[in-house]
Amino acid sequence: MQKPDPICPLCDRPIPPDVRQSLHHLTPKLKGGKGGPTVLLHHICHKEIHARFSGAELARGYATVEALRADPGIAKFLAWVQKRPPGFQSRTPGGRRKR
């Protein structure tokens, strides 16, 4: 029997094996998260996190999936991406953080 596809904890959509995916360190490696907890995400979801937040911001206030989902910008992205099929790829939508 085939195992079910993993579910992206950010957008709650399945991650089929043929879809781009990546591991996200909940605490960035450069901020002490090397060897720490990771979550498997759709590549587009992972890109959105890093487009919105710096490593310092992620370490300070977004080291859990719940904290990420509570951010208004991420919530808007999730409402948008949840309407797309699991294999959907595009440029990362939404506003960008100032560098």
Phi and psi restraints in degrees (range 20) as a CNS / XPLOR table:
assign (resid 1 and name C) (resid 2 and name N)
       (resid 2 and name CA) (resid 2 and name C) 1.0 -78.6 20.0 2
assign (resid 2 and name N) (resid 2 and name CA)
       (resid 2 and name C) (resid 3 and name N) 1.0 136.2 20.0 2
assign (resid 2 and name C) (resid 3 and name N)
       (resid 3 and name CA) (resid 3 and name C) 1.0 -68.9 20.0 2
assign (resid 3 and name N) (resid 3 and name CA)
       (resid 3 and name C) (resid 4 and name N) 1.0 144.7 20.0 2
assign (resid 3 and name C) (resid 4 and name N)
       (resid 4 and name CA) (resid 4 and name C) 1.0 -68.6 20.0 2
assign (resid 4 and name N) (resid 4 and name CA)
       (resid 4 and name C) (resid 5 and name N) 1.0 153.3 20.0 2
assign (resid 4 and name C) (resid 5 and name N)
       (resid 5 and name CA) (resid 5 and name C) 1.0 -63.8 20.0 2
assign (resid 5 and name N) (resid 5 and name CA)
       (resid 5 and name C) (resid 6 and name N) 1.0 144.0 20.0 2
assign (resid 5 and name C) (resid 6 and name N)
       (resid 6 and name CA) (resid 6 and name C) 1.0 -63.1 20.0 2
assign (resid 6 and name N) (resid 6 and name CA)
       (resid 6 and name C) (resid 7 and name N) 1.0 157.0 20.0 2
assign (resid 6 and name C) (resid 7 and name N)
       (resid 7 and name CA) (resid 7 and name C) 1.0 -106.8 20.0 2
assign (resid 7 and name N) (resid 7 and name CA)
       (resid 7 and name C) (resid 8 and name N) 1.0 132.6 20.0 2
assign (resid 7 and name C) (resid 8 and name N)
       (resid 8 and name CA) (resid 8 and name C) 1.0 -67.8 20.0 2
assign (resid 8 and name N) (resid 8 and name CA)
       (resid 8 and name C) (resid 9 and name N) 1.0 119.9 20.0 2
assign (resid 8 and name C) (resid 9 and name N)
       (resid 9 and name CA) (resid 9 and name C) 1.0 -69.0 20.0 2
assign (resid 9 and name N) (resid 9 and name CA)
       (resid 9 and name C) (resid 10 and name N) 1.0 -16.1 20.0 2
assign (resid 9 and name C) (resid 10 and name N)
       (resid 10 and name CA) (resid 10 and name C) 1.0 -83.1 20.0 2
assign (resid 10 and name N) (resid 10 and name CA)
       (resid 10 and name C) (resid 11 and name N) 1.0 -52.8 20.0 2
assign (resid 10 and name C) (resid 11 and name N)
       (resid 11 and name CA) (resid 11 and name C) 1.0 -102.9 20.0 2
assign (resid 11 and name N) (resid 11 and name CA)
       (resid 11 and name C) (resid 12 and name N) 1.0 -6.0 20.0 2
assign (resid 11 and name C) (resid 12 and name N)
       (resid 12 and name CA) (resid 12 and name C) 1.0 63.9 20.0 2
assign (resid 12 and name N) (resid 12 and name CA)
       (resid 12 and name C) (resid 13 and name N) 1.0 21.2 20.0 2
assign (resid 12 and name C) (resid 13 and name N)
       (resid 13 and name CA) (resid 13 and name C) 1.0 -100.1 20.0 2
assign (resid 13 and name N) (resid 13 and name CA)
       (resid 13 and name C) (resid 14 and name N) 1.0 151.5 20.0 2
assign (resid 13 and name C) (resid 14 and name N)
       (resid 14 and name CA) (resid 14 and name C) 1.0 -65.8 20.0 2
assign (resid 14 and name N) (resid 14 and name CA)
       (resid 14 and name C) (resid 15 and name N) 1.0 154.1 20.0 2
assign (resid 14 and name C) (resid 15 and name N)
       (resid 15 and name CA) (resid 15 and name C) 1.0 -115.7 20.0 2
assign (resid 15 and name N) (resid 15 and name CA)
       (resid 15 and name C) (resid 16 and name N) 1.0 89.5 20.0 2
assign (resid 15 and name C) (resid 16 and name N)
       (resid 16 and name CA) (resid 16 and name C) 1.0 -62.9 20.0 2
assign (resid 16 and name N) (resid 16 and name CA)
       (resid 16 and name C) (resid 17 and name N) 1.0 155.8 20.0 2
assign (resid 16 and name C) (resid 17 and name N)
       (resid 17 and name CA) (resid 17 and name C) 1.0 -61.0 20.0 2
assign (resid 17 and name N) (resid 17 and name CA)
       (resid 17 and name C) (resid 18 and name N) 1.0 -25.9 20.0 2
assign (resid 17 and name C) (resid 18 and name N)
       (resid 18 and name CA) (resid 18 and name C) 1.0 -89.4 20.0 2
assign (resid 18 and name N) (resid 18 and name CA)
       (resid 18 and name C) (resid 19 and name N) 1.0 5.9 20.0 2
assign (resid 18 and name C) (resid 19 and name N)
       (resid 19 and name CA) (resid 19 and name C) 1.0 -99.5 20.0 2
assign (resid 19 and name N) (resid 19 and name CA)
       (resid 19 and name C) (resid 20 and name N) 1.0 141.0 20.0 2
assign (resid 19 and name C) (resid 20 and name N)
       (resid 20 and name CA) (resid 20 and name C) 1.0 -60.6 20.0 2
assign (resid 20 and name N) (resid 20 and name CA)
       (resid 20 and name C) (resid 21 and name N) 1.0 132.6 20.0 2
assign (resid 20 and name C) (resid 21 and name N)
       (resid 21 and name CA) (resid 21 and name C) 1.0 -144.3 20.0 2
assign (resid 21 and name N) (resid 21 and name CA)
       (resid 21 and name C) (resid 22 and name N) 1.0 160.5 20.0 2
assign (resid 21 and name C) (resid 22 and name N)
       (resid 22 and name CA) (resid 22 and name C) 1.0 -154.5 20.0 2
assign (resid 22 and name N) (resid 22 and name CA)
       (resid 22 and name C) (resid 23 and name N) 1.0 156.6 20.0 2
assign (resid 22 and name C) (resid 23 and name N)
       (resid 23 and name CA) (resid 23 and name C) 1.0 -89.0 20.0 2
assign (resid 23 and name N) (resid 23 and name CA)
       (resid 23 and name C) (resid 24 and name N) 1.0 132.3 20.0 2
assign (resid 23 and name C) (resid 24 and name N)
       (resid 24 and name CA) (resid 24 and name C) 1.0 -109.9 20.0 2
assign (resid 24 and name N) (resid 24 and name CA)
       (resid 24 and name C) (resid 25 and name N) 1.0 124.7 20.0 2
assign (resid 24 and name C) (resid 25 and name N)
       (resid 25 and name CA) (resid 25 and name C) 1.0 -77.8 20.0 2
assign (resid 25 and name N) (resid 25 and name CA)
       (resid 25 and name C) (resid 26 and name N) 1.0 120.7 20.0 2
assign (resid 25 and name C) (resid 26 and name N)
       (resid 26 and name CA) (resid 26 and name C) 1.0 -61.7 20.0 2
assign (resid 26 and name N) (resid 26 and name CA)
       (resid 26 and name C) (resid 27 and name N) 1.0 -37.0 20.0 2
assign (resid 26 and name C) (resid 27 and name N)
       (resid 27 and name CA) (resid 27 and name C) 1.0 -109.7 20.0 2
assign (resid 27 and name N) (resid 27 and name CA)
       (resid 27 and name C) (resid 28 and name N) 1.0 123.1 20.0 2
assign (resid 27 and name C) (resid 28 and name N)
       (resid 28 and name CA) (resid 28 and name C) 1.0 -52.8 20.0 2
assign (resid 28 and name N) (resid 28 and name CA)
       (resid 28 and name C) (resid 29 and name N) 1.0 142.9 20.0 2
assign (resid 28 and name C) (resid 29 and name N)
       (resid 29 and name CA) (resid 29 and name C) 1.0 -55.6 20.0 2
assign (resid 29 and name N) (resid 29 and name CA)
       (resid 29 and name C) (resid 30 and name N) 1.0 -39.6 20.0 2
assign (resid 29 and name C) (resid 30 and name N)
       (resid 30 and name CA) (resid 30 and name C) 1.0 -73.7 20.0 2
assign (resid 30 and name N) (resid 30 and name CA)
       (resid 30 and name C) (resid 31 and name N) 1.0 -8.7 20.0 2
assign (resid 30 and name C) (resid 31 and name N)
       (resid 31 and name CA) (resid 31 and name C) 1.0 -113.6 20.0 2
assign (resid 31 and name N) (resid 31 and name CA)
       (resid 31 and name C) (resid 32 and name N) 1.0 24.8 20.0 2
assign (resid 31 and name C) (resid 32 and name N)
       (resid 32 and name CA) (resid 32 and name C) 1.0 98.7 20.0 2
assign (resid 32 and name N) (resid 32 and name CA)
       (resid 32 and name C) (resid 33 and name N) 1.0 8.3 20.0 2
assign (resid 32 and name C) (resid 33 and name N)
       (resid 33 and name CA) (resid 33 and name C) 1.0 -94.2 20.0 2
assign (resid 33 and name N) (resid 33 and name CA)
       (resid 33 and name C) (resid 34 and name N) 1.0 4.4 20.0 2
assign (resid 33 and name C) (resid 34 and name N)
       (resid 34 and name CA) (resid 34 and name C) 1.0 -61.5 20.0 2
assign (resid 34 and name N) (resid 34 and name CA)
       (resid 34 and name C) (resid 35 and name N) 1.0 124.7 20.0 2
assign (resid 34 and name C) (resid 35 and name N)
       (resid 35 and name CA) (resid 35 and name C) 1.0 84.1 20.0 2
assign (resid 35 and name N) (resid 35 and name CA)
       (resid 35 and name C) (resid 36 and name N) 1.0 -1.8 20.0 2
assign (resid 35 and name C) (resid 36 and name N)
       (resid 36 and name CA) (resid 36 and name C) 1.0 -84.0 20.0 2
assign (resid 36 and name N) (resid 36 and name CA)
       (resid 36 and name C) (resid 37 and name N) 1.0 -173.9 20.0 2
assign (resid 36 and name C) (resid 37 and name N)
       (resid 37 and name CA) (resid 37 and name C) 1.0 -66.9 20.0 2
assign (resid 37 and name N) (resid 37 and name CA)
       (resid 37 and name C) (resid 38 and name N) 1.0 143.8 20.0 2
assign (resid 37 and name C) (resid 38 and name N)
       (resid 38 and name CA) (resid 38 and name C) 1.0 -128.7 20.0 2
assign (resid 38 and name N) (resid 38 and name CA)
       (resid 38 and name C) (resid 39 and name N) 1.0 159.5 20.0 2
assign (resid 38 and name C) (resid 39 and name N)
       (resid 39 and name CA) (resid 39 and name C) 1.0 -131.2 20.0 2
assign (resid 39 and name N) (resid 39 and name CA)
       (resid 39 and name C) (resid 40 and name N) 1.0 144.2 20.0 2
assign (resid 39 and name C) (resid 40 and name N)
       (resid 40 and name CA) (resid 40 and name C) 1.0 -85.5 20.0 2
assign (resid 40 and name N) (resid 40 and name CA)
       (resid 40 and name C) (resid 41 and name N) 1.0 124.6 20.0 2
assign (resid 40 and name C) (resid 41 and name N)
       (resid 41 and name CA) (resid 41 and name C) 1.0 -127.4 20.0 2
assign (resid 41 and name N) (resid 41 and name CA)
       (resid 41 and name C) (resid 42 and name N) 1.0 158.5 20.0 2
assign (resid 41 and name C) (resid 42 and name N)
       (resid 42 and name CA) (resid 42 and name C) 1.0 -60.1 20.0 2
assign (resid 42 and name N) (resid 42 and name CA)
       (resid 42 and name C) (resid 43 and name N) 1.0 147.9 20.0 2
assign (resid 42 and name C) (resid 43 and name N)
       (resid 43 and name CA) (resid 43 and name C) 1.0 -59.5 20.0 2
assign (resid 43 and name N) (resid 43 and name CA)
       (resid 43 and name C) (resid 44 and name N) 1.0 -40.9 20.0 2
assign (resid 43 and name C) (resid 44 and name N)
       (resid 44 and name CA) (resid 44 and name C) 1.0 -63.7 20.0 2
assign (resid 44 and name N) (resid 44 and name CA)
       (resid 44 and name C) (resid 45 and name N) 1.0 -36.4 20.0 2
assign (resid 44 and name C) (resid 45 and name N)
       (resid 45 and name CA) (resid 45 and name C) 1.0 -68.2 20.0 2
assign (resid 45 and name N) (resid 45 and name CA)
       (resid 45 and name C) (resid 46 and name N) 1.0 -41.5 20.0 2
assign (resid 45 and name C) (resid 46 and name N)
       (resid 46 and name CA) (resid 46 and name C) 1.0 -63.9 20.0 2
assign (resid 46 and name N) (resid 46 and name CA)
       (resid 46 and name C) (resid 47 and name N) 1.0 -43.1 20.0 2
assign (resid 46 and name C) (resid 47 and name N)
       (resid 47 and name CA) (resid 47 and name C) 1.0 -61.0 20.0 2
assign (resid 47 and name N) (resid 47 and name CA)
       (resid 47 and name C) (resid 48 and name N) 1.0 -39.5 20.0 2
assign (resid 47 and name C) (resid 48 and name N)
       (resid 48 and name CA) (resid 48 and name C) 1.0 -62.9 20.0 2
assign (resid 48 and name N) (resid 48 and name CA)
       (resid 48 and name C) (resid 49 and name N) 1.0 -41.7 20.0 2
assign (resid 48 and name C) (resid 49 and name N)
       (resid 49 and name CA) (resid 49 and name C) 1.0 -58.3 20.0 2
assign (resid 49 and name N) (resid 49 and name CA)
       (resid 49 and name C) (resid 50 and name N) 1.0 -49.2 20.0 2
assign (resid 49 and name C) (resid 50 and name N)
       (resid 50 and name CA) (resid 50 and name C) 1.0 -76.3 20.0 2
assign (resid 50 and name N) (resid 50 and name CA)
       (resid 50 and name C) (resid 51 and name N) 1.0 -18.2 20.0 2
assign (resid 50 and name C) (resid 51 and name N)
       (resid 51 and name CA) (resid 51 and name C) 1.0 -75.5 20.0 2
assign (resid 51 and name N) (resid 51 and name CA)
       (resid 51 and name C) (resid 52 and name N) 1.0 -29.4 20.0 2
assign (resid 51 and name C) (resid 52 and name N)
       (resid 52 and name CA) (resid 52 and name C) 1.0 -90.2 20.0 2
assign (resid 52 and name N) (resid 52 and name CA)
       (resid 52 and name C) (resid 53 and name N) 1.0 -32.5 20.0 2
assign (resid 52 and name C) (resid 53 and name N)
       (resid 53 and name CA) (resid 53 and name C) 1.0 -127.8 20.0 2
assign (resid 53 and name N) (resid 53 and name CA)
       (resid 53 and name C) (resid 54 and name N) 1.0 144.7 20.0 2
assign (resid 53 and name C) (resid 54 and name N)
       (resid 54 and name CA) (resid 54 and name C) 1.0 -79.7 20.0 2
assign (resid 54 and name N) (resid 54 and name CA)
       (resid 54 and name C) (resid 55 and name N) 1.0 167.7 20.0 2
assign (resid 54 and name C) (resid 55 and name N)
       (resid 55 and name CA) (resid 55 and name C) 1.0 -59.5 20.0 2
assign (resid 55 and name N) (resid 55 and name CA)
       (resid 55 and name C) (resid 56 and name N) 1.0 -40.5 20.0 2
assign (resid 55 and name C) (resid 56 and name N)
       (resid 56 and name CA) (resid 56 and name C) 1.0 -64.1 20.0 2
assign (resid 56 and name N) (resid 56 and name CA)
       (resid 56 and name C) (resid 57 and name N) 1.0 -41.5 20.0 2
assign (resid 56 and name C) (resid 57 and name N)
       (resid 57 and name CA) (resid 57 and name C) 1.0 -63.4 20.0 2
assign (resid 57 and name N) (resid 57 and name CA)
       (resid 57 and name C) (resid 58 and name N) 1.0 -43.0 20.0 2
assign (resid 57 and name C) (resid 58 and name N)
       (resid 58 and name CA) (resid 58 and name C) 1.0 -61.5 20.0 2
assign (resid 58 and name N) (resid 58 and name CA)
       (resid 58 and name C) (resid 59 and name N) 1.0 -44.0 20.0 2
assign (resid 58 and name C) (resid 59 and name N)
       (resid 59 and name CA) (resid 59 and name C) 1.0 -66.6 20.0 2
assign (resid 59 and name N) (resid 59 and name CA)
       (resid 59 and name C) (resid 60 and name N) 1.0 -39.6 20.0 2
assign (resid 59 and name C) (resid 60 and name N)
       (resid 60 and name CA) (resid 60 and name C) 1.0 -72.0 20.0 2
assign (resid 60 and name N) (resid 60 and name CA)
       (resid 60 and name C) (resid 61 and name N) 1.0 -45.2 20.0 2
assign (resid 60 and name C) (resid 61 and name N)
       (resid 61 and name CA) (resid 61 and name C) 1.0 -136.4 20.0 2
assign (resid 61 and name N) (resid 61 and name CA)
       (resid 61 and name C) (resid 62 and name N) 1.0 2.9 20.0 2
assign (resid 61 and name C) (resid 62 and name N)
       (resid 62 and name CA) (resid 62 and name C) 1.0 -134.0 20.0 2
assign (resid 62 and name N) (resid 62 and name CA)
       (resid 62 and name C) (resid 63 and name N) 1.0 42.0 20.0 2
assign (resid 62 and name C) (resid 63 and name N)
       (resid 63 and name CA) (resid 63 and name C) 1.0 -89.7 20.0 2
assign (resid 63 and name N) (resid 63 and name CA)
       (resid 63 and name C) (resid 64 and name N) 1.0 12.0 20.0 2
assign (resid 63 and name C) (resid 64 and name N)
       (resid 64 and name CA) (resid 64 and name C) 1.0 -134.2 20.0 2
assign (resid 64 and name N) (resid 64 and name CA)
       (resid 64 and name C) (resid 65 and name N) 1.0 157.0 20.0 2
assign (resid 64 and name C) (resid 65 and name N)
       (resid 65 and name CA) (resid 65 and name C) 1.0 -63.2 20.0 2
assign (resid 65 and name N) (resid 65 and name CA)
       (resid 65 and name C) (resid 66 and name N) 1.0 -37.9 20.0 2
assign (resid 65 and name C) (resid 66 and name N)
       (resid 66 and name CA) (resid 66 and name C) 1.0 -61.6 20.0 2
assign (resid 66 and name N) (resid 66 and name CA)
       (resid 66 and name C) (resid 67 and name N) 1.0 -42.8 20.0 2
assign (resid 66 and name C) (resid 67 and name N)
       (resid 67 and name CA) (resid 67 and name C) 1.0 -65.0 20.0 2
assign (resid 67 and name N) (resid 67 and name CA)
       (resid 67 and name C) (resid 68 and name N) 1.0 -40.4 20.0 2
assign (resid 67 and name C) (resid 68 and name N)
       (resid 68 and name CA) (resid 68 and name C) 1.0 -61.9 20.0 2
assign (resid 68 and name N) (resid 68 and name CA)
       (resid 68 and name C) (resid 69 and name N) 1.0 -46.3 20.0 2
assign (resid 68 and name C) (resid 69 and name N)
       (resid 69 and name CA) (resid 69 and name C) 1.0 -65.6 20.0 2
assign (resid 69 and name N) (resid 69 and name CA)
       (resid 69 and name C) (resid 70 and name N) 1.0 -26.4 20.0 2
assign (resid 69 and name C) (resid 70 and name N)
       (resid 70 and name CA) (resid 70 and name C) 1.0 -76.9 20.0 2
assign (resid 70 and name N) (resid 70 and name CA)
       (resid 70 and name C) (resid 71 and name N) 1.0 -18.2 20.0 2
assign (resid 70 and name C) (resid 71 and name N)
       (resid 71 and name CA) (resid 71 and name C) 1.0 -66.3 20.0 2
assign (resid 71 and name N) (resid 71 and name CA)
       (resid 71 and name C) (resid 72 and name N) 1.0 131.2 20.0 2
assign (resid 71 and name C) (resid 72 and name N)
       (resid 72 and name CA) (resid 72 and name C) 1.0 -58.2 20.0 2
assign (resid 72 and name N) (resid 72 and name CA)
       (resid 72 and name C) (resid 73 and name N) 1.0 -38.3 20.0 2
assign (resid 72 and name C) (resid 73 and name N)
       (resid 73 and name CA) (resid 73 and name C) 1.0 -67.1 20.0 2
assign (resid 73 and name N) (resid 73 and name CA)
       (resid 73 and name C) (resid 74 and name N) 1.0 -43.0 20.0 2
assign (resid 73 and name C) (resid 74 and name N)
       (resid 74 and name CA) (resid 74 and name C) 1.0 -66.8 20.0 2
assign (resid 74 and name N) (resid 74 and name CA)
       (resid 74 and name C) (resid 75 and name N) 1.0 -40.2 20.0 2
assign (resid 74 and name C) (resid 75 and name N)
       (resid 75 and name CA) (resid 75 and name C) 1.0 -59.7 20.0 2
assign (resid 75 and name N) (resid 75 and name CA)
       (resid 75 and name C) (resid 76 and name N) 1.0 -40.1 20.0 2
assign (resid 75 and name C) (resid 76 and name N)
       (resid 76 and name CA) (resid 76 and name C) 1.0 -65.7 20.0 2
assign (resid 76 and name N) (resid 76 and name CA)
       (resid 76 and name C) (resid 77 and name N) 1.0 -44.0 20.0 2
assign (resid 76 and name C) (resid 77 and name N)
       (resid 77 and name CA) (resid 77 and name C) 1.0 -59.2 20.0 2
assign (resid 77 and name N) (resid 77 and name CA)
       (resid 77 and name C) (resid 78 and name N) 1.0 -44.7 20.0 2
assign (resid 77 and name C) (resid 78 and name N)
       (resid 78 and name CA) (resid 78 and name C) 1.0 -62.8 20.0 2
assign (resid 78 and name N) (resid 78 and name CA)
       (resid 78 and name C) (resid 79 and name N) 1.0 -41.2 20.0 2
assign (resid 78 and name C) (resid 79 and name N)
       (resid 79 and name CA) (resid 79 and name C) 1.0 -60.2 20.0 2
assign (resid 79 and name N) (resid 79 and name CA)
       (resid 79 and name C) (resid 80 and name N) 1.0 -35.4 20.0 2
assign (resid 79 and name C) (resid 80 and name N)
       (resid 80 and name CA) (resid 80 and name C) 1.0 -74.7 20.0 2
assign (resid 80 and name N) (resid 80 and name CA)
       (resid 80 and name C) (resid 81 and name N) 1.0 -50.1 20.0 2
assign (resid 80 and name C) (resid 81 and name N)
       (resid 81 and name CA) (resid 81 and name C) 1.0 -74.0 20.0 2
assign (resid 81 and name N) (resid 81 and name CA)
       (resid 81 and name C) (resid 82 and name N) 1.0 -26.6 20.0 2
assign (resid 81 and name C) (resid 82 and name N)
       (resid 82 and name CA) (resid 82 and name C) 1.0 -66.0 20.0 2
assign (resid 82 and name N) (resid 82 and name CA)
       (resid 82 and name C) (resid 83 and name N) 1.0 -16.1 20.0 2
assign (resid 82 and name C) (resid 83 and name N)
       (resid 83 and name CA) (resid 83 and name C) 1.0 -86.2 20.0 2
assign (resid 83 and name N) (resid 83 and name CA)
       (resid 83 and name C) (resid 84 and name N) 1.0 -4.3 20.0 2
assign (resid 83 and name C) (resid 84 and name N)
       (resid 84 and name CA) (resid 84 and name C) 1.0 -100.1 20.0 2
assign (resid 84 and name N) (resid 84 and name CA)
       (resid 84 and name C) (resid 85 and name N) 1.0 157.2 20.0 2
assign (resid 84 and name C) (resid 85 and name N)
       (resid 85 and name CA) (resid 85 and name C) 1.0 -68.1 20.0 2
assign (resid 85 and name N) (resid 85 and name CA)
       (resid 85 and name C) (resid 86 and name N) 1.0 157.9 20.0 2
assign (resid 85 and name C) (resid 86 and name N)
       (resid 86 and name CA) (resid 86 and name C) 1.0 -55.3 20.0 2
assign (resid 86 and name N) (resid 86 and name CA)
       (resid 86 and name C) (resid 87 and name N) 1.0 -30.6 20.0 2
assign (resid 86 and name C) (resid 87 and name N)
       (resid 87 and name CA) (resid 87 and name C) 1.0 -88.8 20.0 2
assign (resid 87 and name N) (resid 87 and name CA)
       (resid 87 and name C) (resid 88 and name N) 1.0 5.9 20.0 2
assign (resid 87 and name C) (resid 88 and name N)
       (resid 88 and name CA) (resid 88 and name C) 1.0 -62.7 20.0 2
assign (resid 88 and name N) (resid 88 and name CA)
       (resid 88 and name C) (resid 89 and name N) 1.0 134.0 20.0 2
assign (resid 88 and name C) (resid 89 and name N)
       (resid 89 and name CA) (resid 89 and name C) 1.0 -132.0 20.0 2
assign (resid 89 and name N) (resid 89 and name CA)
       (resid 89 and name C) (resid 90 and name N) 1.0 143.3 20.0 2
assign (resid 89 and name C) (resid 90 and name N)
       (resid 90 and name CA) (resid 90 and name C) 1.0 -161.8 20.0 2
assign (resid 90 and name N) (resid 90 and name CA)
       (resid 90 and name C) (resid 91 and name N) 1.0 177.1 20.0 2
assign (resid 90 and name C) (resid 91 and name N)
       (resid 91 and name CA) (resid 91 and name C) 1.0 -62.3 20.0 2
assign (resid 91 and name N) (resid 91 and name CA)
       (resid 91 and name C) (resid 92 and name N) 1.0 148.2 20.0 2
assign (resid 91 and name C) (resid 92 and name N)
       (resid 92 and name CA) (resid 92 and name C) 1.0 -67.9 20.0 2
assign (resid 92 and name N) (resid 92 and name CA)
       (resid 92 and name C) (resid 93 and name N) 1.0 119.1 20.0 2
assign (resid 92 and name C) (resid 93 and name N)
       (resid 93 and name CA) (resid 93 and name C) 1.0 -77.8 20.0 2
assign (resid 93 and name N) (resid 93 and name CA)
       (resid 93 and name C) (resid 94 and name N) 1.0 172.7 20.0 2
assign (resid 93 and name C) (resid 94 and name N)
       (resid 94 and name CA) (resid 94 and name C) 1.0 92.6 20.0 2
assign (resid 94 and name N) (resid 94 and name CA)
       (resid 94 and name C) (resid 95 and name N) 1.0 172.8 20.0 2
assign (resid 94 and name C) (resid 95 and name N)
       (resid 95 and name CA) (resid 95 and name C) 1.0 -70.9 20.0 2
assign (resid 95 and name N) (resid 95 and name CA)
       (resid 95 and name C) (resid 96 and name N) 1.0 158.9 20.0 2
assign (resid 95 and name C) (resid 96 and name N)
       (resid 96 and name CA) (resid 96 and name C) 1.0 -111.9 20.0 2
assign (resid 96 and name N) (resid 96 and name CA)
       (resid 96 and name C) (resid 97 and name N) 1.0 148.6 20.0 2
assign (resid 96 and name C) (resid 97 and name N)
       (resid 97 and name CA) (resid 97 and name C) 1.0 -70.4 20.0 2
assign (resid 97 and name N) (resid 97 and name CA)
       (resid 97 and name C) (resid 98 and name N) 1.0 153.6 20.0 2
assign (resid 97 and name C) (resid 98 and name N)
       (resid 98 and name CA) (resid 98 and name C) 1.0 -81.7 20.0 2
assign (resid 98 and name N) (resid 98 and name CA)
       (resid 98 and name C) (resid 99 and name N) 1.0 132.3 20.0 2
